[in-house]
Amino acid sequence: MTKDRCEICGYEDEAGTVKKYHVIPQEIMEQAGVTHTRIRKLCQNCQDELNHWYATNVSDITYDTGIQRFRNKSPQEILREYEVSFQSFTRHKRVQQKIT
Ligand SMILES: [Zn+2]
């Protein structure tokens, strides 16, 4: 049996806890009309942390300076925000690993 390796923290596992993870949640992909999904292999810890990271970093409203009020973001904008959040999460984890 091959070992699966977490692409973020490097954790190796044979018991199947390293799973495929959709960087962008599927319902967001569907709303944005995107079919090509980016999938990463992540361990359970990183998945939990990333879900929490998304919950605190991705918001679905934005202040629009053009109309001078808050409005709901479009699915494309939310999708981009997930991508940016994923990148900042991987940076955050890399910094953490250097410290510990
Ligand atoms: Zn991990």
Backbone and ligand atoms as CSV (ligand in chain L), in Angstrom:
chain,resi,resn,atom,element,x,y,z
A,1,MET,N,N,0.843,-1.206,0.000
A,1,MET,CA,C,0.000,0.000,0.000
A,1,MET,C,C,0.875,1.251,0.000
A,2,THR,N,N,0.511,2.200,-0.827
A,2,THR,CA,C,1.327,3.416,-0.915
A,2,THR,C,C,0.951,4.391,0.195
A,3,LYS,N,N,1.948,5.122,0.608
A,3,LYS,CA,C,1.714,6.136,1.623
A,3,LYS,C,C,1.168,7.391,0.980
A,4,ASP,N,N,0.190,7.983,1.657
A,4,ASP,CA,C,-0.281,9.288,1.226
A,4,ASP,C,C,0.415,10.343,2.056
A,5,ARG,N,N,0.743,11.430,1.368
A,5,ARG,CA,C,1.500,12.474,2.043
A,5,ARG,C,C,0.700,13.777,1.982
A,6,CYS,N,N,0.539,14.395,3.145
A,6,CYS,CA,C,-0.165,15.679,3.195
A,6,CYS,C,C,0.668,16.728,2.459
A,7,GLU,N,N,0.028,17.445,1.529
A,7,GLU,CA,C,0.768,18.409,0.711
A,7,GLU,C,C,1.090,19.687,1.466
A,8,ILE,N,N,0.515,19.853,2.636
A,8,ILE,CA,C,0.791,21.075,3.394
A,8,ILE,C,C,1.805,20.833,4.500
A,9,CYS,N,N,1.571,19.850,5.349
A,9,CYS,CA,C,2.488,19.666,6.484
A,9,CYS,C,C,3.462,18.506,6.267
A,10,GLY,N,N,3.225,17.703,5.211
A,10,GLY,CA,C,4.154,16.613,4.920
A,10,GLY,C,C,3.910,15.348,5.723
A,11,TYR,N,N,2.838,15.323,6.478
A,11,TYR,CA,C,2.485,14.165,7.278
A,11,TYR,C,C,2.218,12.953,6.381
A,12,GLU,N,N,2.845,11.831,6.674
A,12,GLU,CA,C,2.672,10.624,5.876
A,12,GLU,C,C,1.822,9.610,6.611
A,13,ASP,N,N,0.973,8.928,5.854
A,13,ASP,CA,C,0.011,8.057,6.510
A,13,ASP,C,C,-0.431,6.936,5.589
A,14,GLU,N,N,-0.619,5.766,6.159
A,14,GLU,CA,C,-1.115,4.630,5.382
A,14,GLU,C,C,-2.554,4.306,5.728
A,15,ALA,N,N,-3.052,4.909,6.783
A,15,ALA,CA,C,-4.377,4.530,7.281
A,15,ALA,C,C,-5.516,5.255,6.573
A,16,GLY,N,N,-5.193,6.051,5.583
A,16,GLY,CA,C,-6.253,6.689,4.812
A,16,GLY,C,C,-6.801,7.969,5.405
A,17,THR,N,N,-6.064,8.591,6.329
A,17,THR,CA,C,-6.558,9.858,6.865
A,17,THR,C,C,-6.138,11.041,5.999
A,18,VAL,N,N,-5.156,10.827,5.120
A,18,VAL,CA,C,-4.817,11.874,4.148
A,18,VAL,C,C,-5.774,11.736,2.974
A,19,LYS,N,N,-6.619,12.755,2.822
A,19,LYS,CA,C,-7.689,12.637,1.842
A,19,LYS,C,C,-7.643,13.757,0.818
A,20,LYS,N,N,-8.325,13.503,-0.283
A,20,LYS,CA,C,-8.443,14.537,-1.304
A,20,LYS,C,C,-9.338,15.647,-0.788
A,21,TYR,N,N,-8.902,16.860,-1.020
A,21,TYR,CA,C,-9.632,18.014,-0.510
A,21,TYR,C,C,-9.845,19.012,-1.634
A,22,HIS,N,N,-11.073,19.462,-1.776
A,22,HIS,CA,C,-11.362,20.480,-2.787
A,22,HIS,C,C,-10.970,21.848,-2.243
A,23,VAL,N,N,-10.018,22.479,-2.917
A,23,VAL,CA,C,-9.574,23.807,-2.486
A,23,VAL,C,C,-10.740,24.785,-2.483
A,24,ILE,N,N,-11.576,24.695,-3.505
A,24,ILE,CA,C,-12.787,25.517,-3.574
A,24,ILE,C,C,-13.970,24.595,-3.316
A,25,PRO,N,N,-14.836,24.942,-2.353
A,25,PRO,CA,C,-16.004,24.085,-2.101
A,25,PRO,C,C,-16.826,23.889,-3.377
A,26,GLN,N,N,-17.364,22.690,-3.517
A,26,GLN,CA,C,-18.017,22.351,-4.774
A,26,GLN,C,C,-19.218,23.235,-5.097
A,27,GLU,N,N,-19.958,23.647,-4.057
A,27,GLU,CA,C,-21.128,24.474,-4.368
A,27,GLU,C,C,-20.709,25.842,-4.913
A,28,ILE,N,N,-19.554,26.350,-4.454
A,28,ILE,CA,C,-19.044,27.618,-4.983
A,28,ILE,C,C,-18.621,27.451,-6.444
A,29,MET,N,N,-17.962,26.320,-6.715
A,29,MET,CA,C,-17.558,26.034,-8.086
A,29,MET,C,C,-18.769,26.019,-9.018
A,30,GLU,N,N,-19.821,25.338,-8.554
A,30,GLU,CA,C,-21.021,25.229,-9.381
A,30,GLU,C,C,-21.650,26.597,-9.612
A,31,GLN,N,N,-21.730,27.396,-8.543
A,31,GLN,CA,C,-22.324,28.725,-8.677
A,31,GLN,C,C,-21.521,29.602,-9.626
A,32,ALA,N,N,-20.191,29.428,-9.596
A,32,ALA,CA,C,-19.337,30.245,-10.455
A,32,ALA,C,C,-19.223,29.658,-11.857
A,33,GLY,N,N,-19.820,28.472,-12.052
A,33,GLY,CA,C,-19.789,27.845,-13.362
A,33,GLY,C,C,-18.431,27.296,-13.744
A,34,VAL,N,N,-17.645,26.917,-12.748
A,34,VAL,CA,C,-16.314,26.374,-13.009
A,34,VAL,C,C,-16.358,24.867,-12.806
A,35,THR,N,N,-15.817,24.137,-13.751
A,35,THR,CA,C,-15.865,22.687,-13.625
A,35,THR,C,C,-14.515,22.083,-13.271
A,36,HIS,N,N,-13.446,22.810,-13.543
A,36,HIS,CA,C,-12.124,22.270,-13.268
A,36,HIS,C,C,-11.776,22.493,-11.795
A,37,THR,N,N,-11.775,21.397,-11.023
A,37,THR,CA,C,-11.538,21.554,-9.595
A,37,THR,C,C,-10.075,21.326,-9.254
A,38,ARG,N,N,-9.596,22.123,-8.342
A,38,ARG,CA,C,-8.247,21.924,-7.837
A,38,ARG,C,C,-8.336,21.062,-6.586
A,39,ILE,N,N,-7.635,19.944,-6.618
A,39,ILE,CA,C,-7.694,19.017,-5.488
A,39,ILE,C,C,-6.301,18.843,-4.899
A,40,ARG,N,N,-6.232,18.922,-3.583
A,40,ARG,CA,C,-4.987,18.694,-2.876
A,40,ARG,C,C,-5.180,17.543,-1.897
A,41,LYS,N,N,-4.109,16.840,-1.610
A,41,LYS,CA,C,-4.190,15.805,-0.588
A,41,LYS,C,C,-3.773,16.409,0.743
A,42,LEU,N,N,-4.698,16.372,1.690
A,42,LEU,CA,C,-4.426,16.974,2.995
A,42,LEU,C,C,-4.754,15.993,4.118
A,43,CYS,N,N,-3.994,16.078,5.204
A,43,CYS,CA,C,-4.299,15.263,6.370
A,43,CYS,C,C,-5.490,15.862,7.106
A,44,GLN,N,N,-6.045,15.092,8.025
A,44,GLN,CA,C,-7.242,15.533,8.734
A,44,GLN,C,C,-7.012,16.834,9.500
A,45,ASN,N,N,-5.846,16.959,10.121
A,45,ASN,CA,C,-5.520,18.181,10.865
A,45,ASN,C,C,-5.566,19.413,9.981
A,46,CYS,N,N,-4.883,19.318,8.827
A,46,CYS,CA,C,-4.832,20.462,7.919
A,46,CYS,C,C,-6.215,20.776,7.360
A,47,GLN,N,N,-7.018,19.728,7.108
A,47,GLN,CA,C,-8.376,19.973,6.621
A,47,GLN,C,C,-9.193,20.739,7.649
A,48,ASP,N,N,-9.085,20.317,8.895
A,48,ASP,CA,C,-9.827,21.008,9.960
A,48,ASP,C,C,-9.374,22.461,10.093
A,49,GLU,N,N,-8.054,22.641,10.083
A,49,GLU,CA,C,-7.511,24.002,10.203
A,49,GLU,C,C,-7.920,24.866,9.032
A,50,LEU,N,N,-7.890,24.262,7.853
A,50,LEU,CA,C,-8.230,25.018,6.653
A,50,LEU,C,C,-9.709,25.405,6.651
A,51,ASN,N,N,-10.570,24.495,7.092
A,51,ASN,CA,C,-11.998,24.820,7.180
A,51,ASN,C,C,-12.214,26.001,8.115
A,52,HIS,N,N,-11.492,25.984,9.236
A,52,HIS,CA,C,-11.594,27.077,10.189
A,52,HIS,C,C,-11.050,28.367,9.579
A,53,TRP,N,N,-9.940,28.232,8.874
A,53,TRP,CA,C,-9.292,29.376,8.203
A,53,TRP,C,C,-10.265,30.013,7.204
A,54,TYR,N,N,-10.934,29.174,6.419
A,54,TYR,CA,C,-11.910,29.680,5.465
A,54,TYR,C,C,-13.054,30.388,6.182
A,55,ALA,N,N,-13.501,29.782,7.275
A,55,ALA,CA,C,-14.641,30.359,7.997
A,55,ALA,C,C,-14.317,31.754,8.512
A,56,THR,N,N,-13.046,32.001,8.862
A,56,THR,CA,C,-12.706,33.316,9.401
A,56,THR,C,C,-12.205,34.280,8.324
A,57,ASN,N,N,-11.739,33.762,7.176
A,57,ASN,CA,C,-11.128,34.644,6.176
A,57,ASN,C,C,-11.988,34.915,4.951
A,58,VAL,N,N,-12.886,34.007,4.639
A,58,VAL,CA,C,-13.688,34.190,3.434
A,58,VAL,C,C,-15.029,34.791,3.831
A,59,SER,N,N,-15.325,35.950,3.296
A,59,SER,CA,C,-16.637,36.529,3.570
A,59,SER,C,C,-17.374,36.694,2.252
A,60,ASP,N,N,-18.702,36.638,2.327
A,60,ASP,CA,C,-19.444,36.687,1.072
A,60,ASP,C,C,-20.071,38.060,0.821
A,61,ILE,N,N,-19.699,39.045,1.663
A,61,ILE,CA,C,-20.145,40.398,1.343
A,61,ILE,C,C,-18.936,41.318,1.218
A,62,THR,N,N,-19.111,42.384,0.494
A,62,THR,CA,C,-18.021,43.327,0.291
A,62,THR,C,C,-18.571,44.740,0.268
A,63,TYR,N,N,-17.742,45.712,0.654
A,63,TYR,CA,C,-18.173,47.100,0.546
A,63,TYR,C,C,-17.821,47.610,-0.836
A,64,ASP,N,N,-18.830,47.996,-1.570
A,64,ASP,CA,C,-18.627,48.467,-2.931
A,64,ASP,C,C,-18.510,49.988,-2.909
A,65,THR,N,N,-17.318,50.485,-3.246
A,65,THR,CA,C,-17.108,51.936,-3.197
A,65,THR,C,C,-17.877,52.640,-4.314
A,66,GLY,N,N,-18.201,51.902,-5.377
A,66,GLY,CA,C,-18.946,52.492,-6.488
A,66,GLY,C,C,-20.361,52.872,-6.085
A,67,ILE,N,N,-21.063,51.958,-5.429
A,67,ILE,CA,C,-22.436,52.233,-5.012
A,67,ILE,C,C,-22.510,52.652,-3.552
A,68,GLN,N,N,-21.352,52.666,-2.885
A,68,GLN,CA,C,-21.226,53.089,-1.485
A,68,GLN,C,C,-22.155,52.327,-0.546
A,69,ARG,N,N,-22.175,51.045,-0.724
A,69,ARG,CA,C,-22.861,50.199,0.254
A,69,ARG,C,C,-22.359,48.758,0.152
A,70,PHE,N,N,-22.721,47.972,1.167
A,70,PHE,CA,C,-22.342,46.564,1.138
A,70,PHE,C,C,-23.215,45.824,0.135
A,71,ARG,N,N,-22.606,44.865,-0.505
A,71,ARG,CA,C,-23.380,44.028,-1.424
A,71,ARG,C,C,-22.843,42.606,-1.334
A,72,ASN,N,N,-23.631,41.654,-1.793
A,72,ASN,CA,C,-23.161,40.270,-1.843
A,72,ASN,C,C,-22.122,40.120,-2.939
A,73,LYS,N,N,-21.104,39.353,-2.642
A,73,LYS,CA,C,-20.104,39.087,-3.669
A,73,LYS,C,C,-20.652,38.126,-4.706
A,74,SER,N,N,-20.141,38.250,-5.900
A,74,SER,CA,C,-20.513,37.295,-6.948
A,74,SER,C,C,-19.774,35.987,-6.697
A,75,PRO,N,N,-20.315,34.874,-7.223
A,75,PRO,CA,C,-19.619,33.590,-7.048
A,75,PRO,C,C,-18.169,33.649,-7.515
A,76,GLN,N,N,-17.894,34.396,-8.587
A,76,GLN,CA,C,-16.513,34.513,-9.074
A,76,GLN,C,C,-15.627,35.185,-8.041
A,77,GLU,N,N,-16.151,36.210,-7.387
A,77,GLU,CA,C,-15.369,36.910,-6.363
A,77,GLU,C,C,-15.107,36.008,-5.163
A,78,ILE,N,N,-16.125,35.236,-4.780
A,78,ILE,CA,C,-15.954,34.334,-3.644
A,78,ILE,C,C,-14.939,33.254,-3.986
A,79,LEU,N,N,-15.024,32.746,-5.208
A,79,LEU,CA,C,-14.084,31.728,-5.658
A,79,LEU,C,C,-12.650,32.250,-5.574
A,80,ARG,N,N,-12.444,33.481,-6.034
A,80,ARG,CA,C,-11.104,34.067,-5.985
A,80,ARG,C,C,-10.630,34.201,-4.536
A,81,GLU,N,N,-11.577,34.543,-3.658
A,81,GLU,CA,C,-11.217,34.717,-2.260
A,81,GLU,C,C,-10.792,33.386,-1.620
A,82,TYR,N,N,-11.441,32.298,-2.019
A,82,TYR,CA,C,-11.022,30.980,-1.539
A,82,TYR,C,C,-9.602,30.671,-1.992
A,83,GLU,N,N,-9.298,31.001,-3.248
A,83,GLU,CA,C,-7.957,30.730,-3.759
A,83,GLU,C,C,-6.911,31.523,-2.995
A,84,VAL,N,N,-7.209,32.812,-2.757
A,84,VAL,CA,C,-6.278,33.663,-2.018
A,84,VAL,C,C,-6.118,33.137,-0.589
A,85,SER,N,N,-7.227,32.732,0.029
A,85,SER,CA,C,-7.172,32.221,1.396
A,85,SER,C,C,-6.370,30.930,1.478
A,86,PHE,N,N,-6.517,30.085,0.461
A,86,PHE,CA,C,-5.747,28.832,0.457
A,86,PHE,C,C,-4.255,29.129,0.397
A,87,GLN,N,N,-3.881,30.112,-0.446
A,87,GLN,CA,C,-2.469,30.476,-0.547
A,87,GLN,C,C,-1.944,31.056,0.758
A,88,SER,N,N,-2.746,31.909,1.382
A,88,SER,CA,C,-2.275,32.500,2.632
A,88,SER,C,C,-2.199,31.439,3.727
A,89,PHE,N,N,-3.072,30.419,3.660
A,89,PHE,CA,C,-3.015,29.325,4.626
A,89,PHE,C,C,-1.718,28.515,4.474
A,90,THR,N,N,-1.361,28.191,3.232
A,90,THR,CA,C,-0.132,27.414,3.022
A,90,THR,C,C,1.092,28.225,3.466
A,91,ARG,N,N,1.076,29.538,3.220
A,91,ARG,CA,C,2.180,30.386,3.700
A,91,ARG,C,C,2.250,30.363,5.222
A,92,HIS,N,N,1.076,30.505,5.847
A,92,HIS,CA,C,0.956,30.504,7.293
A,92,HIS,C,C,1.504,29.199,7.880
A,93,LYS,N,N,1.174,28.063,7.251
A,93,LYS,CA,C,1.646,26.775,7.745
A,93,LYS,C,C,3.166,26.632,7.581
A,94,ARG,N,N,3.684,27.157,6.481
A,94,ARG,CA,C,5.124,27.061,6.242
A,94,ARG,C,C,5.898,27.858,7.294
A,95,VAL,N,N,5.381,29.020,7.627
A,95,VAL,CA,C,6.024,29.850,8.643
A,95,VAL,C,C,5.986,29.121,9.988
A,96,GLN,N,N,4.833,28.520,10.301
A,96,GLN,CA,C,4.673,27.767,11.550
A,96,GLN,C,C,5.694,26.635,11.667
A,97,GLN,N,N,5.915,25.929,10.548
A,97,GLN,CA,C,6.825,24.797,10.570
A,97,GLN,C,C,8.268,25.217,10.776
A,98,LYS,N,N,8.607,26.427,10.284
A,98,LYS,CA,C,9.964,26.917,10.485
A,98,LYS,C,C,10.209,27.240,11.952
A,99,ILE,N,N,9.171,27.705,12.616
A,99,ILE,CA,C,9.311,28.096,14.017
A,99,ILE,C,C,9.438,26.861,14.903
A,100,THR,N,N,8.565,25.872,14.659
A,100,THR,CA,C,8.565,24.699,15.537
A,100,THR,C,C,9.661,23.707,15.175
L,1,ZN,ZN,ZN,-1.250,18.155,7.031
